[in-house]
Amino acid sequence: MNEEKNNARRLTPEEKKALQFEREQLRHAEEAGCSGLIGGWAFSVRQKRDMDADEATHDDDPFICKSCRSDAILRKCTDDRRDHYAHHARLSPVVEAEETELHKGCLAEICDALKQKFPDGNWGMNRPIPANEKLGVGEVVPDVSGRIGNQRIAIEAQVSSLSIPKIIKRSAVYTKRNIPLVWLVPLKEDLGSEPFRPRLYERYLHMMYFGRVYYWLPGFGTMLQPVHYGVAFRHIPFAEWYDKEAEEEREAGGYEKAYKVIKSPVPSAKIDITTQFRLQHRPEFRPWNERRTVPPLLLWKDILQDWWDKSEDEAFRKRFKEDNLPKEKHKKQKLPPPPMDWRYERW
Ligand SMILES: [Zn+2]
């Protein structure tokens, strides 16, 4: 009798797999910054209609995610996972977590360059700062730490294995210790000028540092490349076709539409971490498109004026904010007024 009860509670292997698949889809959505593909639907450009992943074949390529307008790839699965779509876009060429030698090389170069400029700065790599019970903080091991004059600073070089909660936790510990922190993202090659899809942690750092990410490349020494994520547009080609269901000629396209998660890199000039950065307090805030609050932080941040076109960012934000509002099931939703700028209209 008991055995039966236990069995009833346990998930069948099929249910387990389904649950695992669902979790995987949610994780991918979080990473991509868009949940538009979770239900297994995408828009087939060739067929000019939405297609279920089960029904679609590669003859229906290419596909587009209707929520964020980026390219979607159809994944037909041979195992027992369900057919699905995945977001597809260029990623930044970051040093990956498993490339430990490359990562160490980056840190060594930065540390050496800092030693040369500030020989009395007591610079060190992976030097633990012991736990402090009074402050209630555990041990931290900054990638690089030392002093510029009397100012202590900590440098963390982000590798993709670090999750957002860990980034938040680690940043908060430095703040409690009164050490300003700069996160930088080491690249293997130049980011280039083509649009790309920032990873979850890149988007997060972008918010933390008021709209820029500090990229670093071998040979940079104490220089960094700040990059703002500007609005990128997808060109929707003009097309005419005969709609069999509606029995009429139709046409669409011939314009540009803003991507939701794909961004255009907008770099500033390269800047020096030792002369063009200052300590800055960042009060707690909740980014407009994220669930996680950024705690109050002590940052080592550049002194540049914002170098990008802010009006474009604002128009984008206004347009896409509505997508993130919780849906009210019972109340009739008031439709937003037509967009001032047609380029930000929903798909
Ligand atoms: Zn999408």
Residues whose N, C-alpha, C, O or C-beta is under 5 A from the ligand:
A	BS01	ZN	C34 G36 C65 S67 C68 R69
